[in-house]
Amino acid sequence: MIDYSTKITTDRELNAIENLDGSVESDRGRILSAPAFRRLQKRTQVFALELNASIRTRLTHSLEVAQSARYISKSILTELKQEGLSSYGLEDMENAFVSTSEMTSLLHDIGNPPFGHFAEQTINKWVQVNAIEMLESFEGSSAKSKELKEIVAKDITNYDGNAQAIRVITKLQRLNLSYTQVLSVLKYTRGAYEDKPKEGDLDYLKKKPGFYYSEKDFIEKLQDTLGVEHGHRFPLTYIMEAADDISYLTADLEDSVEKGILSLEKVYSLIKTECEKEGETYLLELMQSRYEKAQQNEEAYQFSMFFTIFRTSIVGALVRHVVGIYVENHEAIFDGSFNSALLDYDKESKYYKAIKILEKISSKYIYQNLEVQELELQGYSIVNGLLDIYKPLLELSHKDFETLLKDERIGCFISMRLIKRVSSKQIVAYQNDVKNLDKDLEEEYVIMEWYYRVRLLIDYVSGMTDDYALHEYQMLTAMK
């Protein structure tokens, strides 16, 4: 039975708001006012440290995704109204359905580190090389300590922007959002400490880490409260994912032309060639008609006209496509067991083929472009260098680190200076986690305290903007 009133609720940790619309507007205000959301304006989408304000950042990308999600969610409601919204538990809940989808989209990249996805790999590689050896050095003979070591080793080597988003929302920014709003951000349902599933075992929903061990209990609480089976997804998350996928399709091509990596004529030629090679007529006809319209305008307007018309046409078509898939597979999506992205579901459709052509062109001619890869390598050096600099904080004993946080002297003079640079938000999150540990269980305490210290360091570096990370790296390495 599909009943959205069991999933779209006012439940939250603190200061409950009984009115649903009031709860939704409170979430919207908290998200838009969050410093972590504002910092997205200085985070890489594709082109790091970009001075051209018309090139997309994580913030402008998130705004576009939110608009697409709003369009999709309103269109779904229009379809469901034909049978009556009350039959789905959606009567008087239209605003909550649309706003939650929209705000989820604003939050979807909030855990991404500086310099994009390449930095995720950099963090994981650094932890594998530098931190795992420290973990293995901890003494522990009990079965529980051995189990914790295995959990921690997997967890800290699986940094992912999606999992970090949950941590930012709940622990670092402490936004106190409704359970509905938080759970809708959980794009993937596997813990970072868990192995990848076998094919068919919700393998798509679990293909990447969706949360860390540090947030495990809270996520399970939300799932139990909202009736979402563990390993399953919240239904509105499918809308956010589709909106994100749609927004990517033309955005990177448009930005590459703005930067001069590709010309408008080259984009046209690449799409035309790939469509003819694959026998794809839908995208070819759509692009040709839009290109001809743009060509009829003055030279200065060709670029903006083409992408504006092309973008709106393909977005409109794809929104109608995913709305149809959502409604046709409503029970599985509501249950959260629908094991596919909406755009990837119908692999025989003309839309799927068009998407794959656009993705192929972006991958080959933008993401593999020398300038883009140079920026990624610079990001690697900066993130890797910052983690090296702050490594002494992980090498301290738990007693020395406890002393350090009391602003008392310890033997490591470098750590005494480094800790002053770490944000109080990250330190408070660490302290809140550690205070719940049982010191009488010494072996387990030592492992878990150190685990939260690793999280503290990763929180700090991954929370930086591109330009702040560069400034911090230059300052600490005396390379200005």
DRENDO-1510 file (C-alpha; in Angstrom, 1 decimal, always signed):
<recs>
REC; n; res; u; v; w
REC; 1; MET; +0.0; +0.0; +0.0 .
REC; 2; ILE; +1.3; +3.4; -1.0 .
REC; 3; ASP; +0.8; +5.9; +1.8 .
REC; 4; TYR; +3.2; +8.9; +1.7 .
REC; 5; SER; +1.8; +10.2; +5.0 .
REC; 6; THR; +3.9; +7.5; +6.8 .
REC; 7; LYS; +7.1; +8.8; +5.2 .
REC; 8; ILE; +6.6; +12.5; +4.8 .
REC; 9; THR; +6.3; +13.5; +8.5 .
REC; 10; THR; +7.3; +16.2; +11.0 .
REC; 11; ASP; +9.6; +13.9; +13.0 .
REC; 12; ARG; +13.0; +15.4; +14.0 .
REC; 13; GLU; +15.4; +15.1; +16.8 .
REC; 14; LEU; +14.8; +18.4; +18.6 .
REC; 15; ASN; +12.1; +21.1; +18.8 .
REC; 16; ALA; +9.3; +19.2; +16.9 .
REC; 17; ILE; +7.1; +21.3; +14.6 .
REC; 18; GLU; +3.7; +19.8; +14.5 .
REC; 19; ASN; +2.4; +21.5; +11.3 .
REC; 20; LEU; +3.8; +19.8; +8.2 .
REC; 21; ASP; +4.1; +22.9; +6.1 .
REC; 22; GLY; +5.7; +24.7; +9.0 .
REC; 23; SER; +8.2; +21.8; +9.3 .
REC; 24; VAL; +9.0; +21.9; +5.6 .
REC; 25; GLU; +9.5; +25.6; +5.6 .
REC; 26; SER; +11.8; +25.3; +8.6 .
REC; 27; ASP; +13.9; +22.8; +6.7 .
REC; 28; ARG; +14.1; +25.1; +3.7 .
REC; 29; GLY; +15.3; +28.0; +5.9 .
REC; 30; ARG; +17.9; +25.9; +7.7 .
REC; 31; ILE; +19.3; +24.6; +4.4 .
REC; 32; LEU; +19.5; +27.9; +2.6 .
REC; 33; SER; +21.1; +29.5; +5.7 .
REC; 34; ALA; +23.7; +26.8; +6.2 .
REC; 35; PRO; +27.4; +27.8; +5.8 .
REC; 36; ALA; +28.1; +24.5; +4.2 .
REC; 37; PHE; +25.5; +25.3; +1.5 .
REC; 38; ARG; +27.1; +28.7; +0.8 .
REC; 39; ARG; +30.5; +27.2; +0.5 .
REC; 40; LEU; +29.4; +25.3; -2.6 .
REC; 41; GLN; +29.9; +28.5; -4.5 .
REC; 42; LYS; +33.6; +28.0; -4.2 .
REC; 43; ARG; +33.7; +24.3; -5.0 .
REC; 44; THR; +34.6; +22.7; -8.3 .
REC; 45; GLN; +32.0; +21.3; -10.6 .
REC; 46; VAL; +34.5; +20.4; -13.4 .
REC; 47; PHE; +36.8; +23.4; -13.6 .
REC; 48; ALA; +38.7; +24.1; -10.4 .
REC; 49; LEU; +39.6; +27.6; -9.2 .
REC; 50; GLU; +37.6; +29.1; -12.0 .
REC; 51; LEU; +37.5; +32.9; -12.2 .
REC; 52; ASN; +34.8; +33.1; -14.9 .
REC; 53; ALA; +31.5; +33.5; -12.9 .
REC; 54; SER; +29.4; +32.1; -15.6 .
REC; 55; ILE; +31.1; +28.7; -15.3 .
REC; 56; ARG; +29.1; +26.3; -13.0 .
REC; 57; THR; +30.2; +25.7; -9.4 .
REC; 58; ARG; +28.7; +23.1; -7.1 .
REC; 59; LEU; +26.2; +25.8; -6.0 .
REC; 60; THR; +24.9; +26.8; -9.4 .
REC; 61; HIS; +24.8; +23.1; -10.4 .
REC; 62; SER; +22.7; +22.4; -7.2 .
REC; 63; LEU; +20.3; +25.2; -8.0 .
REC; 64; GLU; +19.7; +23.7; -11.5 .
REC; 65; VAL; +19.2; +20.3; -10.0 .
REC; 66; ALA; +16.7; +21.7; -7.5 .
REC; 67; GLN; +14.7; +23.3; -10.3 .
REC; 68; SER; +14.6; +20.0; -12.3 .
REC; 69; ALA; +13.5; +18.2; -9.1 .
REC; 70; ARG; +10.8; +20.7; -8.6 .
REC; 71; TYR; +9.6; +20.2; -12.2 .
REC; 72; ILE; +9.7; +16.4; -11.9 .
REC; 73; SER; +7.9; +16.3; -8.5 .
REC; 74; LYS; +5.1; +18.7; -9.7 .
REC; 75; SER; +4.7; +16.6; -12.8 .
REC; 76; ILE; +4.4; +13.4; -10.8 .
REC; 77; LEU; +1.7; +14.9; -8.6 .
REC; 78; THR; -0.2; +16.0; -11.8 .
REC; 79; GLU; -0.2; +12.4; -13.0 .
REC; 80; LEU; -1.2; +11.0; -9.5 .
REC; 81; LYS; -4.1; +13.5; -9.3 .
REC; 82; GLN; -5.9; +11.5; -12.0 .
REC; 83; GLU; -6.6; +8.8; -9.4 .
REC; 84; GLY; -6.8; +11.2; -6.5 .
REC; 85; LEU; -4.0; +12.2; -4.2 .
REC; 86; SER; -5.9; +10.9; -1.2 .
REC; 87; SER; -5.4; +7.3; -2.5 .
REC; 88; TYR; -1.6; +7.8; -2.0 .
REC; 89; GLY; -1.8; +9.6; +1.3 .
REC; 90; LEU; -0.8; +12.8; -0.4 .
REC; 91; GLU; -3.9; +14.9; +0.2 .
REC; 92; ASP; -2.8; +18.4; +1.5 .
REC; 93; MET; +0.9; +17.2; +1.1 .
REC; 94; GLU; +1.7; +18.6; -2.3 .
REC; 95; ASN; +4.0; +21.4; -0.9 .
REC; 96; ALA; +5.8; +18.9; +1.3 .
REC; 97; PHE; +6.3; +16.5; -1.6 .
REC; 98; VAL; +7.7; +19.2; -4.0 .
REC; 99; SER; +9.7; +21.1; -1.4 .
REC; 100; THR; +11.4; +18.0; +0.1 .
REC; 101; SER; +12.4; +16.9; -3.5 .
REC; 102; GLU; +13.8; +20.4; -4.2 .
REC; 103; MET; +15.7; +20.8; -0.9 .
REC; 104; THR; +17.1; +17.3; -1.2 .
REC; 105; SER; +18.6; +18.4; -4.5 .
REC; 106; LEU; +20.1; +21.5; -3.0 .
REC; 107; LEU; +21.8; +19.2; -0.4 .
REC; 108; HIS; +23.0; +16.4; -2.7 .
REC; 109; ASP; +26.5; +17.8; -3.2 .
REC; 110; ILE; +27.0; +19.3; +0.2 .
REC; 111; GLY; +29.5; +16.6; +1.2 .
REC; 112; ASN; +31.7; +16.9; -1.9 .
REC; 113; PRO; +35.3; +17.8; -1.1 .
REC; 114; PRO; +37.3; +20.6; -2.9 .
REC; 115; PHE; +38.5; +19.8; -6.4 .
REC; 116; GLY; +35.7; +17.4; -7.2 .
REC; 117; HIS; +35.5; +13.6; -7.3 .
REC; 118; PHE; +39.3; +13.3; -7.9 .
REC; 119; ALA; +39.8; +14.5; -4.3 .
REC; 120; GLU; +37.6; +11.6; -3.0 .
REC; 121; GLN; +40.1; +9.1; -4.5 .
REC; 122; THR; +43.0; +11.2; -3.1 .
REC; 123; ILE; +41.6; +11.1; +0.4 .
REC; 124; ASN; +41.0; +7.3; +0.3 .
REC; 125; LYS; +44.5; +6.7; -1.1 .
REC; 126; TRP; +46.1; +8.8; +1.6 .
REC; 127; VAL; +44.2; +7.0; +4.4 .
REC; 128; GLN; +45.1; +3.6; +2.9 .
REC; 129; VAL; +48.8; +4.5; +2.8 .
REC; 130; ASN; +49.1; +6.6; +6.0 .
REC; 131; ALA; +46.4; +5.6; +8.5 .
REC; 132; ILE; +45.8; +1.9; +8.2 .
REC; 133; GLU; +49.3; +1.1; +9.6 .
REC; 134; MET; +48.5; +3.2; +12.7 .
REC; 135; LEU; +45.2; +1.3; +13.1 .
REC; 136; GLU; +46.9; -2.0; +12.9 .
REC; 137; SER; +49.4; -1.0; +15.6 .
REC; 138; PHE; +46.7; -0.7; +18.2 .
REC; 139; GLU; +46.7; -3.6; +20.7 .
REC; 140; GLY; +43.5; -5.6; +21.0 .
REC; 141; SER; +43.0; -9.2; +21.7 .
REC; 142; SER; +39.2; -9.4; +22.2 .
REC; 143; ALA; +36.9; -10.4; +19.4 .
REC; 144; LYS; +35.2; -7.0; +19.6 .
REC; 145; SER; +38.4; -5.1; +19.1 .
REC; 146; LYS; +39.3; -7.2; +16.1 .
REC; 147; GLU; +35.8; -6.6; +14.6 .
REC; 148; LEU; +36.1; -2.9; +15.2 .
REC; 149; LYS; +39.5; -2.7; +13.5 .
REC; 150; GLU; +38.0; -4.4; +10.4 .
REC; 151; ILE; +35.0; -2.1; +10.4 .
REC; 152; VAL; +37.1; +1.1; +10.9 .
REC; 153; ALA; +39.6; +0.0; +8.2 .
REC; 154; LYS; +36.9; -0.4; +5.6 .
REC; 155; ASP; +35.0; +2.8; +6.7 .
REC; 156; ILE; +37.9; +5.2; +6.6 .
REC; 157; THR; +39.1; +4.1; +3.2 .
REC; 158; ASN; +35.7; +4.6; +1.7 .
REC; 159; TYR; +35.3; +8.4; +1.8 .
REC; 160; ASP; +32.4; +9.4; -0.5 .
REC; 161; GLY; +30.7; +12.7; -1.0 .
REC; 162; ASN; +27.3; +11.1; -0.6 .
REC; 163; ALA; +28.2; +9.7; +2.8 .
REC; 164; GLN; +29.9; +12.9; +3.8 .
REC; 165; ALA; +26.7; +14.8; +3.0 .
REC; 166; ILE; +24.8; +12.9; +5.7 .
REC; 167; ARG; +27.6; +13.7; +8.2 .
REC; 168; VAL; +27.6; +17.4; +7.3 .
REC; 169; ILE; +23.9; +17.6; +7.7 .
REC; 170; THR; +23.6; +15.7; +11.0 .
REC; 171; LYS; +27.0; +16.1; +12.8 .
REC; 172; LEU; +28.9; +19.1; +11.5 .
REC; 173; GLN; +26.2; +21.6; +10.7 .
REC; 174; ARG; +23.7; +20.1; +13.1 .
REC; 175; LEU; +20.8; +21.4; +11.0 .
REC; 176; ASN; +18.2; +19.4; +12.9 .
REC; 177; LEU; +16.3; +18.7; +9.7 .
REC; 178; SER; +13.2; +16.5; +9.7 .
REC; 179; TYR; +13.8; +12.8; +9.4 .
REC; 180; THR; +12.1; +12.9; +6.0 .
REC; 181; GLN; +14.5; +15.6; +4.7 .
REC; 182; VAL; +17.6; +13.8; +6.0 .
REC; 183; LEU; +16.6; +10.3; +4.7 .
REC; 184; SER; +15.8; +11.7; +1.3 .
REC; 185; VAL; +19.5; +12.7; +0.9 .
REC; 186; LEU; +20.6; +9.1; +1.4 .
REC; 187; LYS; +21.3; +8.3; -2.3 .
REC; 188; TYR; +23.1; +5.0; -1.6 .
REC; 189; THR; +22.0; +2.6; +1.1 .
REC; 190; ARG; +25.3; +0.8; +1.9 .
REC; 191; GLY; +27.4; +1.7; +4.9 .
REC; 192; ALA; +31.1; +2.6; +4.1 .
REC; 193; TYR; +32.1; -0.3; +6.4 .
REC; 194; GLU; +30.1; -2.9; +4.5 .
REC; 195; ASP; +31.2; -4.9; +1.5 .
REC; 196; LYS; +29.8; -4.3; -1.9 .
REC; 197; PRO; +26.7; -6.6; -2.5 .
REC; 198; LYS; +26.4; -9.4; -5.0 .
REC; 199; GLU; +24.6; -8.7; -8.2 .
REC; 200; GLY; +20.9; -8.6; -7.7 .
REC; 201; ASP; +21.1; -7.8; -3.9 .
REC; 202; LEU; +20.0; -4.2; -4.4 .
REC; 203; ASP; +23.4; -3.9; -6.1 .
REC; 204; TYR; +22.6; -0.5; -7.7 .
REC; 205; LEU; +21.3; +1.0; -4.5 .
REC; 206; LYS; +24.4; -0.2; -2.7 .
REC; 207; LYS; +27.0; +0.4; -5.3 .
REC; 208; LYS; +28.6; +3.2; -3.4 .
REC; 209; PRO; +28.8; +4.1; +0.3 .
REC; 210; GLY; +25.9; +6.2; +1.5 .
REC; 211; PHE; +26.8; +6.7; +5.2 .
REC; 212; TYR; +29.7; +6.1; +7.6 .
REC; 213; TYR; +29.8; +3.9; +10.6 .
REC; 214; SER; +29.7; +7.1; +12.7 .
REC; 215; GLU; +26.2; +7.8; +11.5 .
REC; 216; LYS; +25.0; +4.1; +11.4 .
REC; 217; ASP; +22.7; +4.3; +14.4 .
REC; 218; PHE; +21.1; +7.5; +13.4 .
REC; 219; ILE; +20.3; +6.3; +9.8 .
REC; 220; GLU; +18.8; +3.1; +11.2 .
REC; 221; LYS; +16.7; +5.2; +13.6 .
REC; 222; LEU; +15.4; +7.3; +10.7 .
REC; 223; GLN; +14.6; +4.2; +8.6 .
REC; 224; ASP; +12.8; +2.5; +11.5 .
REC; 225; THR; +10.8; +5.7; +12.2 .
REC; 226; LEU; +9.7; +6.2; +8.6 .
REC; 227; GLY; +9.2; +2.6; +7.7 .
REC; 228; VAL; +12.0; +2.3; +5.2 .
REC; 229; GLU; +13.5; -1.1; +5.1 .
REC; 230; HIS; +17.3; -1.2; +5.7 .
REC; 231; GLY; +19.1; -1.3; +2.4 .
REC; 232; HIS; +16.1; +0.4; +0.7 .
REC; 233; ARG; +15.9; +4.0; -0.5 .
REC; 234; PHE; +13.5; +6.8; +0.4 .
REC; 235; PRO; +11.1; +7.3; -2.5 .
REC; 236; LEU; +11.8; +11.0; -3.2 .
REC; 237; THR; +15.6; +10.3; -3.5 .
REC; 238; TYR; +14.8; +8.8; -7.0 .
REC; 239; ILE; +13.6; +12.3; -8.0 .
REC; 240; MET; +16.7; +14.0; -6.8 .
REC; 241; GLU; +18.9; +11.5; -8.6 .
REC; 242; ALA; +17.0; +11.9; -11.9 .
REC; 243; ALA; +17.2; +15.7; -11.6 .
REC; 244; ASP; +21.0; +15.5; -11.0 .
REC; 245; ASP; +21.4; +13.1; -14.0 .
REC; 246; ILE; +19.4; +15.4; -16.3 .
REC; 247; SER; +21.2; +18.6; -15.2 .
REC; 248; TYR; +24.7; +17.1; -16.1 .
REC; 249; LEU; +23.8; +16.3; -19.7 .
REC; 250; THR; +24.3; +19.7; -21.3 .
REC; 251; ALA; +25.9; +21.7; -18.5 .
REC; 252; ASP; +29.4; +20.4; -18.9 .
REC; 253; LEU; +29.3; +20.8; -22.7 .
REC; 254; GLU; +28.0; +24.4; -22.3 .
REC; 255; ASP; +30.8; +25.2; -19.8 .
REC; 256; SER; +33.4; +23.7; -22.1 .
REC; 257; VAL; +32.4; +26.0; -24.9 .
REC; 258; GLU; +32.4; +29.0; -22.4 .
REC; 259; LYS; +36.0; +28.1; -21.5 .
REC; 260; GLY; +37.1; +27.6; -25.1 .
REC; 261; ILE; +37.8; +23.9; -24.7 .
REC; 262; LEU; +35.2; +23.2; -27.4 .
REC; 263; SER; +33.6; +25.4; -30.0 .
REC; 264; LEU; +29.9; +25.4; -30.6 .
REC; 265; GLU; +30.6; +24.0; -34.1 .
REC; 266; LYS; +32.7; +21.3; -32.6 .
REC; 267; VAL; +29.9; +20.3; -30.1 .
REC; 268; TYR; +27.5; +20.1; -33.0 .
REC; 269; SER; +29.9; +18.0; -35.1 .
REC; 270; LEU; +30.6; +15.6; -32.2 .
REC; 271; ILE; +27.0; +15.0; -31.4 .
REC; 272; LYS; +26.1; +14.6; -35.1 .
REC; 273; THR; +29.0; +12.1; -35.7 .
REC; 274; GLU; +28.1; +10.0; -32.6 .
REC; 275; CYS; +24.4; +10.0; -33.5 .
REC; 276; GLU; +25.1; +8.8; -37.0 .
REC; 277; LYS; +27.5; +6.2; -35.8 .
REC; 278; GLU; +24.9; +4.8; -33.3 .
REC; 279; GLY; +22.0; +5.2; -35.6 .
REC; 280; GLU; +20.4; +7.5; -33.0 .
REC; 281; THR; +17.8; +9.8; -34.7 .
REC; 282; TYR; +16.0; +11.4; -31.8 .
REC; 283; LEU; +18.9; +13.4; -30.4 .
REC; 284; LEU; +20.2; +14.2; -33.9 .
REC; 285; GLU; +16.9; +15.7; -35.1 .
REC; 286; LEU; +16.5; +17.6; -31.8 .
REC; 287; MET; +20.0; +19.1; -32.0 .
REC; 288; GLN; +19.8; +19.9; -35.7 .
REC; 289; SER; +16.6; +21.9; -35.4 .
REC; 290; ARG; +17.9; +23.8; -32.4 .
REC; 291; TYR; +21.2; +24.5; -34.1 .
REC; 292; GLU; +19.5; +25.9; -37.2 .
REC; 293; LYS; +17.4; +28.2; -35.0 .
REC; 294; ALA; +20.6; +29.5; -33.3 .
REC; 295; GLN; +22.3; +30.0; -36.6 .
REC; 296; GLN; +19.5; +32.3; -37.8 .
REC; 297; ASN; +20.4; +34.7; -35.0 .
REC; 298; GLU; +23.2; +37.1; -34.9 .
REC; 299; GLU; +26.7; +35.6; -34.4 .
REC; 300; ALA; +27.0; +36.9; -30.8 .
REC; 301; TYR; +23.8; +35.0; -29.8 .
REC; 302; GLN; +24.5; +31.7; -31.4 .
REC; 303; PHE; +26.1; +30.1; -28.4 .
REC; 304; SER; +23.6; +31.2; -25.8 .
REC; 305; MET; +20.6; +30.6; -28.1 .
REC; 306; PHE; +21.7; +27.0; -29.0 .
REC; 307; PHE; +22.3; +25.8; -25.5 .
REC; 308; THR; +19.2; +27.6; -24.1 .
REC; 309; ILE; +16.9; +26.0; -26.7 .
REC; 310; PHE; +18.7; +22.6; -26.7 .
REC; 311; ARG; +18.7; +22.4; -22.9 .
REC; 312; THR; +15.1; +23.3; -22.4 .
REC; 313; SER; +14.0; +20.9; -25.1 .
REC; 314; ILE; +15.9; +17.9; -23.8 .
REC; 315; VAL; +15.1; +18.6; -20.1 .
REC; 316; GLY; +11.4; +18.8; -20.9 .
REC; 317; ALA; +11.5; +15.5; -22.7 .
REC; 318; LEU; +13.6; +13.7; -20.0 .
REC; 319; VAL; +11.3; +15.0; -17.2 .
REC; 320; ARG; +8.3; +13.5; -19.0 .
REC; 321; HIS; +10.2; +10.3; -19.5 .
REC; 322; VAL; +11.2; +9.9; -15.8 .
REC; 323; VAL; +7.8; +10.9; -14.6 .
REC; 324; GLY; +6.3; +8.0; -16.6 .
REC; 325; ILE; +8.8; +5.5; -15.1 .
REC; 326; TYR; +8.2; +6.8; -11.6 .
REC; 327; VAL; +4.4; +6.3; -12.0 .
REC; 328; GLU; +4.7; +3.0; -13.8 .
REC; 329; ASN; +6.9; +1.6; -11.0 .
REC; 330; HIS; +5.3; +3.4; -8.2 .
REC; 331; GLU; +5.0; +0.6; -5.7 .
REC; 332; ALA; +8.7; -0.5; -6.0 .
REC; 333; ILE; +9.8; +3.2; -5.8 .
REC; 334; PHE; +7.7; +3.9; -2.8 .
REC; 335; ASP; +9.0; +0.7; -1.1 .
REC; 336; GLY; +12.6; +1.9; -2.0 .
REC; 337; SER; +13.5; -1.4; -3.6 .
REC; 338; PHE; +13.5; -0.1; -7.2 .
REC; 339; ASN; +17.1; -1.1; -8.1 .
REC; 340; SER; +17.9; +1.4; -10.8 .
REC; 341; ALA; +18.2; +5.1; -11.6 .
REC; 342; LEU; +15.1; +6.3; -13.3 .
REC; 343; LEU; +17.0; +7.5; -16.4 .
REC; 344; ASP; +18.8; +4.1; -16.7 .
REC; 345; TYR; +15.8; +1.9; -16.3 .
REC; 346; ASP; +14.6; +1.6; -19.9 .
REC; 347; LYS; +17.7; +0.8; -21.9 .
REC; 348; GLU; +15.8; +0.5; -25.2 .
REC; 349; SER; +14.3; +3.9; -25.1 .
REC; 350; LYS; +15.5; +6.7; -27.4 .
REC; 351; TYR; +16.2; +8.8; -24.3 .
REC; 352; TYR; +18.6; +6.3; -22.8 .
REC; 353; LYS; +20.6; +6.2; -26.1 .
REC; 354; ALA; +20.7; +10.0; -26.3 .
REC; 355; ILE; +21.9; +10.2; -22.7 .
REC; 356; LYS; +24.8; +7.7; -23.4 .
REC; 357; ILE; +25.9; +9.7; -26.4 .
REC; 358; LEU; +26.1; +13.0; -24.5 .
REC; 359; GLU; +27.9; +11.2; -21.6 .
REC; 360; LYS; +30.4; +9.7; -24.0 .
REC; 361; ILE; +31.2; +13.0; -25.6 .
REC; 362; SER; +31.7; +14.7; -22.2 .
REC; 363; SER; +33.9; +11.9; -20.9 .
REC; 364; LYS; +36.2; +11.9; -24.0 .
REC; 365; TYR; +36.4; +15.6; -24.8 .
REC; 366; ILE; +36.0; +17.3; -21.5 .
REC; 367; TYR; +36.9; +15.1; -18.5 .
REC; 368; GLN; +40.0; +13.8; -20.4 .
REC; 369; ASN; +41.0; +17.3; -21.5 .
REC; 370; LEU; +44.6; +18.2; -20.6 .
REC; 371; GLU; +43.5; +21.4; -18.7 .
REC; 372; VAL; +40.9; +19.5; -16.7 .
REC; 373; GLN; +43.4; +16.8; -15.8 .
REC; 374; GLU; +46.0; +19.4; -14.8 .
REC; 375; LEU; +43.5; +20.9; -12.4 .
REC; 376; GLU; +42.8; +17.5; -10.9 .
REC; 377; LEU; +46.5; +16.9; -10.4 .
REC; 378; GLN; +46.9; +20.2; -8.7 .
REC; 379; GLY; +43.9; +19.3; -6.5 .
REC; 380; TYR; +45.6; +16.0; -5.7 .
REC; 381; SER; +48.8; +17.7; -4.6 .
REC; 382; ILE; +46.9; +20.2; -2.4 .
REC; 383; VAL; +44.6; +17.7; -0.7 .
REC; 384; ASN; +47.4; +15.1; -0.2 .
REC; 385; GLY; +49.7; +17.8; +1.1 .
REC; 386; LEU; +47.2; +19.1; +3.6 .
REC; 387; LEU; +46.6; +15.6; +5.0 .
REC; 388; ASP; +50.4; +15.1; +5.3 .
REC; 389; ILE; +50.7; +18.3; +7.2 .
REC; 390; TYR; +47.9; +17.4; +9.7 .
REC; 391; LYS; +49.0; +13.8; +10.1 .
REC; 392; PRO; +50.7; +14.4; +13.5 .
REC; 393; LEU; +47.2; +14.8; +15.0 .
REC; 394; LEU; +46.6; +11.2; +14.2 .
REC; 395; GLU; +49.9; +10.0; +15.6 .
REC; 396; LEU; +49.1; +11.3; +19.1 .
REC; 397; SER; +47.9; +8.9; +21.9 .
REC; 398; HIS; +44.3; +9.4; +22.9 .
REC; 399; LYS; +45.5; +10.9; +26.2 .
REC; 400; ASP; +47.7; +13.5; +24.5 .
REC; 401; PHE; +44.9; +14.4; +22.1 .
REC; 402; GLU; +42.5; +14.8; +25.0 .
REC; 403; THR; +45.1; +17.1; +26.7 .
REC; 404; LEU; +45.6; +19.0; +23.5 .
REC; 405; LEU; +41.8; +19.8; +23.3 .
REC; 406; LYS; +42.0; +21.2; +26.9 .
REC; 407; ASP; +44.5; +23.7; +25.6 .
REC; 408; GLU; +47.3; +22.2; +27.7 .
REC; 409; ARG; +50.9; +21.6; +26.6 .
REC; 410; ILE; +52.0; +18.2; +25.2 .
REC; 411; GLY; +55.3; +17.0; +23.7 .
REC; 412; CYS; +54.3; +17.5; +20.1 .
REC; 413; PHE; +54.7; +21.3; +19.5 .
REC; 414; ILE; +53.5; +21.0; +15.9 .
REC; 415; SER; +50.1; +19.4; +16.9 .
REC; 416; MET; +49.7; +22.3; +19.4 .
REC; 417; ARG; +49.7; +24.7; +16.5 .
REC; 418; LEU; +47.8; +22.6; +14.0 .
REC; 419; ILE; +44.8; +22.0; +16.3 .
REC; 420; LYS; +44.2; +25.8; +16.5 .
REC; 421; ARG; +43.5; +25.8; +12.8 .
REC; 422; VAL; +40.8; +23.2; +12.9 .
REC; 423; SER; +37.2; +24.5; +12.9 .
REC; 424; SER; +35.3; +24.4; +16.1 .
REC; 425; LYS; +32.4; +22.7; +14.3 .
REC; 426; GLN; +34.6; +19.7; +13.5 .
REC; 427; ILE; +36.0; +19.6; +17.0 .
REC; 428; VAL; +32.5; +19.7; +18.6 .
REC; 429; ALA; +31.4; +16.8; +16.3 .
REC; 430; TYR; +34.4; +14.8; +17.4 .
REC; 431; GLN; +33.7; +15.5; +21.1 .
REC; 432; ASN; +30.0; +14.6; +20.8 .
REC; 433; ASP; +30.9; +11.3; +19.4 .
REC; 434; VAL; +33.7; +10.5; +21.8 .
REC; 435; LYS; +31.7; +11.3; +24.9 .
REC; 436; ASN; +29.4; +8.4; +24.2 .
REC; 437; LEU; +32.3; +5.9; +24.3 .
REC; 438; ASP; +32.8; +3.7; +27.3 .
REC; 439; LYS; +36.3; +4.4; +28.7 .
REC; 440; ASP; +36.2; +1.3; +30.8 .
REC; 441; LEU; +36.4; -0.8; +27.6 .
REC; 442; GLU; +39.9; +0.4; +26.9 .
REC; 443; GLU; +40.8; -1.5; +23.8 .
REC; 444; GLU; +37.6; -0.5; +22.1 .
REC; 445; TYR; +37.8; +3.0; +23.3 .
REC; 446; VAL; +41.3; +3.5; +21.9 .
REC; 447; ILE; +40.2; +2.3; +18.5 .
REC; 448; MET; +37.0; +4.3; +18.3 .
REC; 449; GLU; +38.5; +7.5; +19.7 .
REC; 450; TRP; +41.1; +7.3; +16.9 .
REC; 451; TYR; +38.4; +6.6; +14.4 .
REC; 452; TYR; +36.6; +9.7; +15.3 .
REC; 453; ARG; +39.9; +11.6; +15.1 .
REC; 454; VAL; +40.4; +10.4; +11.5 .
REC; 455; ARG; +36.9; +11.6; +10.8 .
REC; 456; LEU; +37.8; +15.0; +12.4 .
REC; 457; LEU; +40.8; +15.4; +10.0 .
REC; 458; ILE; +38.8; +14.3; +6.9 .
REC; 459; ASP; +35.9; +16.6; +8.0 .
REC; 460; TYR; +38.3; +19.5; +8.1 .
REC; 461; VAL; +40.0; +19.0; +4.8 .
REC; 462; SER; +37.0; +17.9; +2.8 .
REC; 463; GLY; +35.0; +20.8; +4.1 .
REC; 464; MET; +37.4; +23.4; +2.6 .
REC; 465; THR; +36.5; +25.3; -0.6 .
REC; 466; ASP; +38.9; +25.1; -3.5 .
REC; 467; ASP; +40.5; +28.5; -2.9 .
REC; 468; TYR; +40.8; +28.1; +0.9 .
REC; 469; ALA; +42.5; +24.7; +0.4 .
REC; 470; LEU; +44.9; +26.3; -2.0 .
REC; 471; HIS; +45.6; +29.2; +0.4 .
REC; 472; GLU; +46.0; +26.8; +3.4 .
REC; 473; TYR; +48.4; +24.6; +1.4 .
REC; 474; GLN; +50.5; +27.6; +0.2 .
REC; 475; MET; +50.6; +29.1; +3.6 .
REC; 476; LEU; +51.6; +25.9; +5.5 .
REC; 477; THR; +54.2; +24.9; +2.9 .
REC; 478; ALA; +55.6; +28.5; +2.6 .
REC; 479; MET; +55.0; +28.3; -1.2 .
REC; 480; LYS; +53.1; +31.6; -1.7 .
</recs>
